[in-house]
């Protein structure tokens, strides 16, 4: 398996849309929750095993070099390539050529995304292309330009069209950077000042040498004051637990049966106390549940919503609460993207309330919960005959959310 230890960050632009914040600061140094945005990006890269970082600078480079130095205070080794403010992205990369490893990750200095380099690298190796880019599927139309996309990834995960003008309605994602690049990509770079996105990426796509790593995880960016505010919210420390319902919160119905009315609903011993402890420790709580009985005509959505409304009332009477409940009413044959083991409900919860799924914990009781957690990159715990929700929560609160991903 190939290995990547180096990240290259494009951080040289003026950030005109962020003025006046960027009058005296380069965009990656703009404060987010009282820390330069670039610190979050470097921290995330380091958590993924990156030890070497090359910063490609142009505008006010001394603000960056003076803060980060050689990177030792931040746990990494940082080197710099400093060009003119007017240099385009491709030119900055070409100028840094001698500093680059044979294989490296390239990111933008104003984008944040919950990187999973291990998964990305496995995808890159499988594709056997010179380059891969991360593509946000943008199903919720929360890309930087709303529902407008700029890239098309085919059924074999190759990028076949890159349209910076975003004019083609058939485009199916947004390129968000987080490229994995073979250094040989530099061989196709012109000597003139040029844009990596406009001149190199379309050429790689034409040669079938650019793969698209599709992701449902939201990305965040600091290109405008409004975007900056949203990114600040996302990067604030949040503690999130997602719970399956039947078998975790309440007793399951008899074999093959469904809980159809509130009179059939019975909390499991310790479940209410577990949720009370989570709330007291500052956790947000989401319920993620399959409810196939609706598809089978055994209960209506109105029946289910009545159960959930009364469940919330009972929790509140006992000093606790939940943020939201997500349920899938479909059967296996319906082909939806929400029924576990598919992760659609998890991504929807993260999109609605803007939290990082990779730092959340999912607690379920069967293999479908495990698989949904794997697909979403969550940490996971499983309730069983000898391990109740309360026991899991007590352990979680004692040790912190250091649970391995499924």
C-alpha positions in Angstrom: 0.0 0.0 0.0 1.3 3.5 -0.9 1.9 5.9 1.9 1.4 9.7 2.1 3.2 11.8 4.7 3.1 15.2 3.0 0.4 17.7 2.5 0.6 20.8 0.3 -1.7 23.7 1.1 -2.6 26.5 -1.4 -2.7 29.5 0.9 -1.5 32.5 -1.2 -4.7 34.4 -2.3 -5.8 37.8 -1.1 -9.3 36.8 0.1 -11.1 39.8 -1.4 -14.6 38.5 -0.5 -13.6 38.5 3.2 -12.5 42.1 3.3 -12.0 44.0 5.6 -10.9 40.9 7.6 -8.2 40.2 5.0 -6.9 43.8 4.8 -4.1 42.9 7.1 -4.3 39.1 7.2 -4.1 36.4 4.6 -7.4 34.4 4.4 -6.1 31.2 6.1 -5.1 33.3 9.1 -8.5 34.8 9.7 -9.6 33.8 13.2 -12.2 31.1 13.7 -13.3 30.7 17.3 -10.2 32.7 18.3 -7.8 30.5 16.3 -6.4 31.0 12.8 -8.4 28.8 10.4 -5.2 27.2 9.2 -4.6 25.7 12.6 -7.7 23.6 12.2 -6.6 22.4 8.8 -3.1 21.5 10.0 -4.5 19.7 13.1 -6.8 17.6 11.0 -4.0 16.7 8.6 -1.7 15.7 11.5 -4.5 13.5 12.9 -4.4 11.7 9.6 -0.7 10.9 9.8 0.7 13.9 7.9 4.0 14.9 9.3 5.3 17.2 6.5 3.4 20.3 5.3 4.4 22.6 2.4 2.6 26.0 2.5 2.3 27.8 -0.9 2.1 31.5 0.0 1.8 34.8 -1.7 -0.3 37.5 0.1 1.2 38.7 3.4 3.4 35.5 3.8 5.1 36.9 7.0 1.8 36.6 8.9 1.9 32.8 8.2 5.6 32.2 8.7 5.7 34.3 11.8 2.9 32.3 13.4 3.8 28.7 12.4 7.6 28.9 12.0 9.0 25.5 11.3 5.9 23.8 12.6 7.5 22.2 15.6 5.1 23.9 18.0 2.2 22.3 16.1 3.6 18.8 15.8 4.6 18.9 12.1 7.5 20.0 9.9 6.5 23.0 7.8 8.4 24.4 4.7 7.3 27.3 2.6 7.2 28.2 -1.1 6.5 32.0 -1.5 5.5 33.5 -4.8 3.9 36.6 -6.1 0.4 37.6 -4.9 -0.8 37.4 -8.5 0.4 33.8 -9.1 -2.3 31.4 -9.9 -2.7 28.0 -8.2 -0.8 26.0 -10.9 2.1 28.3 -10.9 2.4 28.0 -7.1 2.5 24.3 -7.4 5.1 24.3 -10.2 7.4 26.7 -8.2 7.3 24.3 -5.2 8.2 21.2 -7.3 11.5 20.5 -5.7 9.8 20.4 -2.2 7.2 17.8 -3.2 7.1 14.1 -2.5 6.4 11.6 -5.2 2.9 11.3 -3.8 1.1 14.0 -1.7 -2.2 15.4 -0.7 -3.1 18.9 -2.0 -5.7 21.1 -0.1 -7.0 24.6 -0.3 -6.2 26.9 2.6 -9.8 28.0 3.0 -11.7 24.6 2.9 -12.3 22.2 5.8 -13.6 18.7 5.4 -13.5 15.7 7.8 -10.6 14.0 6.0 -10.2 10.2 6.2 -6.9 9.7 4.4 -6.8 6.0 4.9 -10.0 5.5 2.9 -9.0 8.1 0.3 -5.7 6.4 -0.3 -7.3 3.0 -0.7 -9.6 4.5 -3.3 -6.7 6.2 -5.1 -4.7 3.0 -5.3 -7.7 1.0 -6.6 -8.3 3.6 -9.3 -4.7 3.6 -10.6 -5.0 7.2 -11.8 -2.4 9.9 -11.5 -4.8 12.1 -9.5 -7.9 12.0 -7.4 -10.1 14.8 -6.1 -12.7 14.8 -3.4 -16.2 15.5 -4.7 -19.1 16.5 -2.5 -22.3 14.9 -3.7 -24.2 18.0 -2.8 -27.6 16.2 -2.3 -28.6 18.9 0.2 -27.6 21.8 -2.1 -25.4 23.2 0.6 -22.3 23.5 -1.6 -20.6 26.9 -1.8 -22.9 27.9 -4.8 -26.0 26.2 -3.6 -27.3 23.5 -5.9 -24.7 24.4 -8.7 -22.1 21.7 -9.3 -18.9 21.8 -11.2 -17.9 18.2 -11.8 -19.2 14.9 -13.2 -18.1 11.6 -11.9 -19.0 8.5 -13.9 -20.1 5.1 -12.6 -16.5 3.9 -12.5 -15.5 6.9 -10.3 -13.6 8.8 -13.0 -14.1 12.5 -13.6 -15.2 12.9 -17.1 -16.1 16.6 -17.0 -14.8 19.6 -15.0 -16.8 22.8 -15.6 -15.7 25.7 -13.5 -18.5 27.8 -15.0 -21.1 25.3 -13.5 -23.4 25.5 -16.5 -24.1 21.8 -17.2 -27.2 20.6 -15.3 -26.0 17.0 -15.5 -23.0 17.7 -13.2 -23.2 15.5 -10.1 -20.9 17.0 -7.5 -18.7 19.8 -6.2 -14.9 19.6 -6.4 -13.7 20.5 -2.9 -10.0 19.9 -3.2 -8.3 17.3 -1.0 -6.5 15.9 -4.0 -4.1 13.0 -4.0 -1.5 13.7 -6.6 1.3 11.8 -8.2 4.2 14.3 -8.7 4.2 13.3 -12.4 1.1 15.6 -12.7 3.6 18.5 -12.7 5.0 17.3 -16.1 1.8 18.5 -17.8 2.1 22.0 -16.3 2.9 25.0 -18.7 5.7 27.5 -18.0 3.3 30.4 -18.1 1.2 31.6 -15.2 -1.8 29.2 -15.1 -4.7 27.8 -13.0 -4.4 24.2 -11.8 -8.2 23.9 -11.8 -8.8 25.3 -15.3 -5.9 23.9 -17.2 -4.6 20.8 -15.6 -7.7 19.1 -14.1 -9.6 19.1 -17.5 -6.6 17.7 -19.2 -6.3 14.9 -16.6 -10.0 14.2 -17.0 -9.7 13.9 -20.7 -6.9 11.4 -20.3 -8.9 9.4 -17.7 -6.3 10.2 -15.2 -8.5 12.0 -12.6 -10.7 10.0 -10.2 -13.5 11.4 -8.1 -13.8 10.4 -4.5 -17.5 11.0 -3.8 -18.4 12.0 -0.2 -21.7 12.9 1.6 -19.8 14.6 4.4 -20.3 18.4 4.3 -17.4 20.6 3.6 -17.0 24.1 5.1 -15.2 27.2 3.8 -14.4 30.7 4.8 -14.7 32.6 1.5 -17.3 35.1 2.7 -18.3 36.5 6.1 -21.5 34.4 6.0 -19.5 31.2 5.2 -17.0 32.1 8.0 -19.8 32.3 10.5 -21.2 28.9 9.5 -17.7 27.4 9.7 -17.2 28.8 13.2 -20.3 27.0 14.3 -19.3 23.7 12.7 -15.8 23.8 14.3 -17.0 24.6 17.8 -16.6 21.6 20.0 -19.8 19.4 20.0 -20.5 16.1 21.6 -23.0 14.0 19.7 -24.5 10.6 20.3 -26.9 8.9 17.9 -29.1 6.1 19.1 -31.0 3.3 17.4 -34.4 3.0 19.0 -35.8 -0.5 19.2 -33.4 -2.7 21.3 -31.5 0.3 22.5 -34.0 2.8 24.0 -37.1 0.5 24.2 -37.8 -3.2 24.2 -38.3 -4.7 20.8 -41.7 -6.2 19.8 -42.1 -9.9 19.7 -40.3 -11.8 16.9 -41.4 -10.3 13.5 -43.7 -7.8 15.2 -43.8 -4.0 15.3 -44.6 -1.6 18.1 -47.7 0.1 16.7 -49.1 2.1 19.6 -47.8 3.9 22.7 -49.3 1.3 24.9 -46.8 -1.3 23.4 -43.8 1.0 23.9 -41.6 0.2 27.0 -38.3 1.8 27.9 -35.5 -0.6 28.5 -34.1 -0.5 32.1 -31.6 2.3 32.5 -32.3 3.9 29.1 -33.8 7.1 30.5 -31.0 7.4 33.0 -28.4 7.0 30.2 -29.9 9.8 28.2 -30.1 12.0 31.3 -26.4 11.5 31.9 -25.6 12.3 28.3 -27.6 15.6 28.5 -25.9 16.5 31.8 -22.5 16.1 30.2 -23.5 18.3 27.3 -24.3 15.8 24.6 -26.7 16.3 21.7 -28.8 13.2 21.2 -30.4 12.0 17.9 -32.5 8.9 17.4 -32.0 7.1 14.1 -34.5 4.3 13.5 -35.8 2.0 10.8 -39.6 1.6 10.8 -40.5 -0.8 8.1 -43.9 -1.4 9.6 -45.1 1.7 7.7 -44.1 0.3 4.3 -45.9 -3.0 5.2 -49.1 -1.2 6.1 -49.0 -2.3 9.7 -48.9 1.2 11.0 -49.2 4.8 9.7 -46.7 7.6 9.9 -49.2 9.4 12.1 -49.1 6.4 14.5 -45.4 6.5 14.6 -45.2 10.2 15.2 -47.7 9.8 18.1 -45.3 7.3 19.7 -42.4 9.6 19.2 -44.2 12.6 20.6 -45.2 10.7 23.7 -41.7 9.3 24.1 -40.3 12.9 24.1 -42.9 13.9 26.7 -41.9 11.0 28.9 -38.2 11.9 28.6 -38.8 15.5 29.5 -40.8 14.4 32.6 -37.7 12.5 33.7 -35.3 15.4 33.2 -33.9 14.6 29.8 -34.6 15.2 26.1 -33.5 14.4 22.5 -32.7 16.8 19.7 -34.4 15.1 16.8 -35.8 11.8 15.6 -35.1 10.4 12.1 -36.9 7.4 10.8 -37.0 5.5 7.6 -40.5 4.3 6.6 -39.3 2.2 3.7 -38.7 -1.5 3.1 -35.6 -3.2 1.7 -37.2 -3.4 -1.7 -37.8 0.4 -2.0 -34.1 1.3 -2.8 -34.0 4.3 -0.5 -30.7 5.8 0.8 -32.0 6.1 4.4 -32.8 2.6 5.5 -29.9 1.3 7.6 -27.4 -0.2 6.8 -27.4 2.8 4.4 -26.2 5.9 6.2 -28.7 8.5 4.7 -30.4 9.3 8.0 -27.0 9.9 9.7 -25.9 12.3 7.0 -29.2 14.1 7.1 -28.9 14.7 10.9 -25.4 16.0 10.4 -26.5 18.3 7.6 -29.5 19.6 9.5 -27.6 20.5 12.6 -24.1 21.0 11.1 -22.0 18.6 13.1 -19.0 16.4 12.2 -20.2 12.8 11.9 -16.7 11.5 12.2 -16.5 12.8 15.8 -20.0 11.5 16.7 -20.8 8.2 18.4 -23.5 5.8 17.2 -25.0 3.3 19.6 -27.0 0.4 18.0 -27.9 -3.2 18.6 -27.4 -5.0 15.3 -25.2 -5.4 12.2 -27.2 -2.8 10.2 -26.2 -0.1 12.8 -22.6 -1.2 12.5 -22.6 -1.0 8.7 -24.4 2.4 8.7 -21.8 3.7 11.1 -18.9 2.4 8.9 -20.4 4.1 5.9 -20.7 7.4 7.7 -17.3 7.2 9.4 -18.8 7.3 12.9 -17.5 5.8 16.1 -19.7 3.0 17.2 -20.8 0.9 20.2 -23.2 -2.0 20.3 -25.8 -2.9 22.9 -26.0 -6.6 23.7 -27.4 -9.0 26.3 -24.5 -8.2 28.7 -24.1 -4.5 27.7 -26.9 -2.0 28.1 -27.1 1.5 26.9 -26.5 2.8 30.4 -23.3 0.7 30.7 -22.1 2.0 27.4 -22.9 5.6 28.3 -21.2 5.3 31.7 -18.1 4.0 30.1 -18.2 6.8 27.4 -18.5 9.5 30.0 -15.7 8.0 32.1 -13.2 7.7 29.2 -14.4 10.3 26.7 -15.4 9.6 23.1 -12.4 7.6 22.3 -14.3 4.7 20.7 -12.8 3.1 17.6 -14.6 3.5 14.3 -16.4 0.5 13.1 
